[in-house]
């Protein structure tokens, strides 16, 4: 679930890569597989618990990436290795808190609250319309949680907000690691670190509830999400500008709502639906209104020659 930096504006059709249609399909498929993977994980809560499910999912994902990519220690400086390890800790927090959230909240609500993390990153700084999008997001959160009659589980809301904070840190750290570590090597180090932490936290639950059938199921789910989405996002970013990709990713909470409805039978109320729409609108607005300036032709040439 990588979210690029908030872009400046949605590009015109002429500015897009010729393979933009394929890129849009890849990005949409990535978001759908992420949310489908989360929805299919929910039934395991009764067997493994939310914490045990999160730990086993992290463990399977870390193992798959470590075996598939096989990073070499000599490719990392000590500072880069430390950054990858911190990214792994943040990744574990993001996954664990989100699993705890969807154990108590509808998938669409939890996803919308978690999306406040990248939204906050987008809003950070003196951006045009920043207060408008922040107000829209805040209103959306109030409608999602319905505090006037205790409509949302406070532990679930707190877990989703902690996941949002971890996601914001994940974006910033991924940017740093991606600038310094080539290819997917950074991911192949950070995910095993996340796996170790997740399995350590989940050890008491897994020791009592673990079964081989749950392990094989989680291996399949780990491929569905996040291994496939990471690959699709990587390919999509070769075909789309960052602005197009970022705006598409803003639709993920809406996709989560639809997946929750179709797979889990979770029907949101009117207030929750309106709140989710406001969060999506705020995300799209913030994404389109701010970004780092595009590199100059000289900077782009220097970057390509170093790659």
Secondary structure, 3 states (H helix, E strand, C coil): CCCCCCCCCCCCHHHCCCCHHHHHHHHHHHHHHHHHHHHHHHCCHHHHHHHHHHHHHHHHHHHHHHHHHCCCHHHCCHHHHHHHHHHHHHHHHHHHHHHHHHCCCCHHHHHHHHCHHHHHHHHCCCCCCHHHHHHHHHHHHHHHHCHHHCCCCHHHHHHHHHHHHHHHHHHHHHHHHHHHCCCCHHHHHHHHHHHHHHHHHHHHHHHHHCCHHHHHHHHHHHHHHHHHHHHHHHHHCCCCCHHHHHHHHCCHHHHHHHHHHHHHCCCCCHHHHHHHHHHHHHHHHHHHHCCCCCCCHHHHHHHHHHC
